[in-house]
Amino acid sequence: MNYILFDGPERTSLLPFTFTRPVADIRIGIRTLREKWEHFLKTDTSTKTEAYLSKKWPLQEAALNVWINPAFLPTENIVKIITGLEKGQALYFENQPIAYVAEKGSGLKEAEYDIIQYTHTDLVHIVHTWDIFSKNHEAIARDYKQLTHGRTSQALPEGVIALHPERIFIEPGATVQFCSLNATDGPIYIGKDSEIMEGSLIRGPFALCEGATLKMGAKIYTGTTIGPHSKVGGEVNNSVIFGYSNKGHDGFLGNSVLGEWCNLGADTNISNLKNNYSEVRLWSYQDERFAHTGLQFCGLMMGDHSKCGINTMFNTGTVVGVSANIFGSGYPRNFIPSFSWGGSKGTTTYKTNKAFEVAEQVMQRRSKTFDDTEAAILQQVFDDTTRFRRD
């Protein structure tokens, strides 16, 4: 069967992260949503996404296709039902489609489908940006179970303090030195060729993905994922870093999500709690206003390729778009549009030629290529977000 992961209605509420990727390529837990689905389905998938993303993530249709909304985390129950669907059947959760089977060129016309309601209690649905960190504890635990089943961890090195070592898994090539690993509240996963430097203090659930580095003396609290080839130091609590991003120095990051190719300057600090302890509101691209989150703790949402200078301070519930460059004293606005240049005293447009030069240099350092496809994606984001910028 041919499986296609499609961007559902969650795509807009997951901006700015879905400006530069399909919903399927959001990371939560240890793996991306796509990697989770492909593990359960035991096959590759293609993608139905925005037209400007389709060159990088092309759609591959067969005569008969199973369409899946990847914003729902896969489970054995969901996958069993989906793989048993026939043409003209659809699996729903309440009024939201999880999956359906259709011939090539056919869409989902609800009235023409036999609707099956999903009734199991194991559903995790990623709807809003803040779901990425708030549901990360559960996502790490699920991925850990799948990734480590039937496998044996590398041995814990001497000098490592470990609580509940049976919940700690170290992949081949990882370096772990003179640190504290506390898996009392959840598992700890240390990916292939990653490194935990001496003096680091870690509480699970925690995931350090392939090639990532945790720097000396880092303090990492529960529900945190450090994506592939990222470098992190200082204090981090319940946050998700997608990959290829750096928070290399002291400073606090809490209840936050960073996309790829981001960099937080030394001593950057993010507030994740308002002084009056009230509910945090966060910029919604869907509503084009600040929306209620229902959360008391919520920090920073930063899109791909955005960066900030040393000693930057972000207020509670700040959203930074794609390819913004923030610097200077004081607190910048709680919503910083894509391709903004500046800080608390105001911003101007970050010209694409300059932004692309930086992106090319940053990606070259990690042996990645900033090609015409990448440039076209960022150009489209620039064009689509023009109305939000103030020059």
C-alpha positions in Angstrom: 0.0 0.0 0.0 1.1 3.6 -0.7 1.1 5.8 2.4 0.9 9.6 2.1 1.2 12.0 5.1 -0.9 15.1 4.5 -0.9 18.5 6.2 -4.2 18.8 8.0 -5.9 21.8 9.6 -3.1 21.8 12.2 -0.6 23.1 9.7 -1.7 26.8 10.3 -1.7 26.5 14.1 1.8 25.0 14.0 3.3 28.0 12.3 6.1 29.2 12.3 7.5 25.7 12.3 5.4 24.6 9.3 6.6 27.6 7.3 9.6 25.5 6.4 8.5 21.9 6.7 5.4 19.7 6.5 3.6 18.8 9.7 5.2 15.3 9.3 8.7 16.6 9.8 8.1 18.3 13.2 10.2 16.6 15.9 8.5 15.7 19.2 10.0 13.0 21.5 13.0 11.4 19.9 11.9 11.1 16.4 10.0 13.3 13.9 6.3 12.5 13.3 7.3 11.0 9.9 9.9 8.8 11.4 7.4 7.5 14.0 4.8 6.7 11.3 7.4 5.0 9.0 8.6 2.9 11.9 5.0 1.6 12.6 4.1 1.2 8.9 7.5 -0.4 8.1 7.7 1.6 4.9 8.6 5.0 3.4 6.0 7.7 3.1 5.5 10.7 0.8 3.9 14.1 1.6 1.0 16.3 0.6 1.9 19.8 1.7 2.0 23.4 0.5 3.0 23.8 -3.1 6.2 25.7 -2.3 7.4 22.9 -0.1 6.6 20.2 -2.6 9.9 20.2 -4.5 11.7 19.2 -1.3 8.9 16.9 -0.1 7.3 15.5 -3.3 4.0 13.7 -3.4 4.0 10.2 -4.8 0.6 8.8 -5.6 -0.3 5.2 -6.6 -3.6 3.9 -7.9 -4.8 3.4 -4.4 -3.5 5.4 -1.4 -3.8 5.6 2.3 -3.8 9.2 3.5 -2.7 9.8 7.1 -2.7 13.0 9.2 0.6 12.8 11.0 -0.4 15.3 13.7 -1.8 12.2 15.4 1.0 10.1 17.0 1.0 6.5 15.8 0.1 3.7 18.2 -0.4 0.0 17.6 -4.1 0.5 17.9 -4.2 3.3 15.3 -1.9 1.5 12.9 -3.9 -1.8 13.1 -7.1 0.1 12.2 -5.4 2.1 9.4 -3.8 -0.9 7.7 -7.2 -2.6 7.7 -9.0 0.2 6.0 -10.5 -0.3 2.6 -11.3 2.1 -0.2 -14.1 4.4 0.9 -13.4 4.0 4.6 -12.0 6.7 6.9 -10.8 6.8 10.5 -11.8 9.8 12.5 -11.3 11.2 16.0 -14.5 13.1 16.6 -14.7 15.5 13.6 -11.0 15.2 12.6 -9.8 12.7 10.0 -6.9 10.5 11.1 -6.7 8.5 7.9 -8.7 7.4 4.8 -8.2 5.3 1.7 -8.8 6.8 -1.8 -8.0 6.3 -5.4 -5.5 8.5 -7.1 -6.8 12.0 -7.7 -9.7 11.5 -5.2 -10.1 13.7 -2.1 -11.9 13.1 1.2 -15.6 13.8 0.7 -17.0 12.9 4.1 -20.5 12.2 2.9 -19.1 9.5 0.6 -17.1 7.7 3.2 -17.8 5.0 5.8 -16.6 6.8 9.0 -15.0 4.8 11.7 -14.6 6.6 15.0 -11.4 6.1 17.0 -12.3 5.2 20.6 -9.1 4.1 22.2 -7.6 6.3 24.9 -4.0 6.3 23.7 -4.4 9.3 21.3 -1.9 12.1 21.3 -2.8 14.9 18.9 -0.4 17.8 18.1 -2.6 20.8 17.4 -0.7 23.9 18.7 2.9 24.9 18.9 2.9 24.5 22.6 1.7 20.9 22.3 5.2 20.1 21.1 6.8 20.7 24.5 3.8 20.1 26.7 3.3 16.5 25.2 7.0 15.8 24.9 7.3 13.8 28.1 4.8 11.2 26.7 6.4 11.3 23.2 9.9 10.6 24.6 8.6 7.6 26.6 6.8 6.2 23.5 9.8 6.6 21.2 12.1 5.2 23.8 10.0 2.0 24.0 10.0 1.6 20.3 13.7 2.4 19.7 15.1 0.2 22.5 12.8 -2.8 22.3 14.8 -6.0 22.1 18.1 -4.1 22.1 21.0 -3.7 24.6 22.4 -0.4 25.6 26.1 0.4 25.6 27.5 0.1 29.1 27.4 3.1 31.4 31.0 4.4 31.8 32.7 4.6 35.1 32.2 7.9 36.9 28.6 8.4 35.7 26.0 8.6 38.4 22.9 6.8 37.3 19.5 6.4 39.0 17.3 3.7 37.4 20.0 2.7 34.8 17.5 0.2 33.3 15.7 3.3 31.8 18.9 4.7 30.3 19.9 3.7 26.8 23.2 4.7 25.2 23.6 4.2 21.4 26.9 3.2 19.8 29.5 6.0 19.4 28.0 8.1 22.2 30.4 9.7 24.7 29.2 10.1 28.3 31.6 11.5 30.9 31.3 12.2 34.7 27.7 13.3 34.6 24.5 12.6 36.5 21.6 10.7 34.8 18.4 10.5 36.8 15.7 8.4 35.1 13.4 8.3 38.1 10.6 10.2 36.3 11.2 8.9 32.8 13.7 7.3 30.4 16.9 8.9 29.1 18.0 8.3 25.5 21.5 9.1 24.4 21.8 9.0 20.6 24.5 7.7 18.2 27.7 9.7 18.2 26.3 12.2 20.7 28.3 13.6 23.6 27.5 14.5 27.2 30.4 16.5 28.7 31.5 16.3 32.3 29.4 17.9 35.0 26.1 17.7 33.2 23.0 17.1 35.3 20.1 15.4 33.6 16.6 14.4 34.6 14.5 12.2 32.3 12.5 11.9 30.3 15.2 13.3 28.1 16.5 12.7 24.5 19.8 13.6 23.1 19.6 12.8 19.4 22.3 11.7 17.0 25.5 13.8 16.9 24.2 16.3 19.5 26.4 17.7 22.3 25.5 18.6 25.8 28.2 21.0 27.1 30.0 21.1 30.4 27.9 21.7 33.5 24.6 21.8 31.6 21.4 21.4 33.7 18.6 19.6 31.9 15.2 19.1 33.4 12.4 16.7 32.4 10.6 16.6 29.0 13.6 18.0 27.0 14.7 16.9 23.5 17.9 18.1 21.9 17.7 17.3 18.2 20.4 16.0 15.9 23.7 17.9 15.7 22.6 20.6 18.2 24.9 22.0 20.9 23.4 22.9 24.2 24.7 24.4 27.5 23.2 26.2 30.5 19.8 25.4 31.9 17.0 23.9 29.9 13.5 22.7 31.1 10.8 20.9 29.1 11.9 22.2 25.7 12.3 20.8 22.2 15.1 21.7 19.8 14.5 20.3 16.4 18.1 20.0 15.2 21.2 21.7 13.9 20.6 24.5 16.5 22.8 25.9 19.2 22.2 27.2 22.7 25.9 26.8 23.6 26.2 28.9 26.7 24.7 29.8 30.1 21.2 31.1 30.2 17.7 29.7 30.7 15.4 28.1 28.1 12.1 26.7 29.4 8.8 25.4 28.0 10.0 26.4 24.5 10.5 25.1 21.0 13.4 26.0 18.7 13.4 25.1 15.0 16.5 24.1 12.9 19.5 26.3 12.3 18.8 28.6 15.3 21.4 30.1 17.6 20.9 31.7 21.0 23.7 34.0 22.0 25.5 33.7 25.3 23.4 34.4 28.4 20.2 34.5 26.4 17.3 34.1 28.9 13.7 33.2 28.2 10.9 33.9 30.7 8.4 31.1 30.9 6.2 32.5 33.7 4.4 35.8 34.0 5.0 37.9 37.2 1.3 37.7 38.0 1.1 33.9 37.3 -1.7 34.4 34.8 -2.4 32.4 31.7 0.1 32.9 28.8 -1.2 34.1 25.5 0.8 33.3 22.4 0.7 34.8 18.9 -1.6 32.8 16.6 -0.9 32.9 12.8 -4.3 31.2 12.4 -6.2 34.0 14.1 -3.6 36.8 13.6 -3.9 37.8 17.2 -2.7 36.6 20.6 -4.5 33.4 21.6 -5.1 31.7 24.9 -2.9 28.7 25.6 -4.4 27.5 28.9 -0.8 27.3 30.2 0.9 29.0 33.1 4.3 28.1 31.7 5.2 29.0 28.1 8.5 30.4 26.8 9.8 30.9 23.3 8.7 29.6 19.9 11.4 30.3 17.4 11.2 29.4 13.7 14.1 28.0 11.5 17.2 30.1 10.8 16.4 32.7 13.5 19.1 33.9 15.9 19.7 36.3 18.8 22.7 38.1 20.2 24.3 37.8 23.6 22.3 38.8 26.7 19.0 38.8 24.8 15.9 38.6 26.9 12.6 37.1 25.7 9.4 37.7 27.5 6.9 35.0 28.5 5.1 33.6 25.4 7.2 35.1 22.6 6.9 33.9 19.0 9.8 34.5 16.6 9.3 33.7 12.9 11.7 32.4 10.4 15.1 33.9 9.7 14.9 36.8 12.3 17.9 38.4 13.8 17.3 39.8 17.3 19.7 41.7 19.4 20.1 44.6 21.9 19.0 45.4 25.4 15.5 45.3 26.7 12.6 42.9 25.8 11.6 42.7 22.2 8.0 42.4 21.2 6.1 39.1 22.0 5.6 38.6 18.3 8.6 39.0 16.0 7.7 38.5 12.3 9.9 36.5 10.0 12.9 38.3 8.4 13.0 40.9 11.2 16.2 42.6 12.1 16.5 44.5 15.4 15.2 44.3 19.0 13.3 46.2 21.7 13.9 49.6 20.0 12.2 48.4 16.8 12.9 46.2 13.8 13.5 46.6 10.1 13.3 44.0 7.3 16.2 41.5 7.2 16.9 41.5 3.4 16.9 38.1 1.8 20.3 38.4 0.2 21.9 39.0 3.6 19.8 36.3 5.3 20.6 33.7 2.6 24.4 34.5 2.9 24.2 33.6 6.6 22.1 30.5 6.0 24.6 29.3 3.4 27.5 29.7 5.8 25.7 28.2 8.8 24.7 25.1 6.8 28.1 24.7 5.3 29.6 24.3 8.8 27.4 21.2 9.2 28.2 19.9 5.8 24.8 20.8 4.4 24.0 22.7 1.3 21.9 25.8 1.0 20.7 25.2 -2.5 18.1 26.8 -4.8 15.3 24.7 -3.2 16.1 26.0 0.3 16.4 29.5 -1.0 13.0 29.3 -2.8 11.3 28.1 0.4 12.7 31.0 2.4 11.8 33.4 -0.3 8.2 32.2 -0.2 8.1 32.6 3.6 9.5 36.2 3.1 6.8 37.0 0.6 4.0 35.4 2.7 4.9 37.3 5.9 5.5 40.8 4.4 2.3 42.1 6.0 3.5 41.4 9.5 6.7 43.4 9.3 7.0 47.1 10.2 9.7 49.1 8.6 
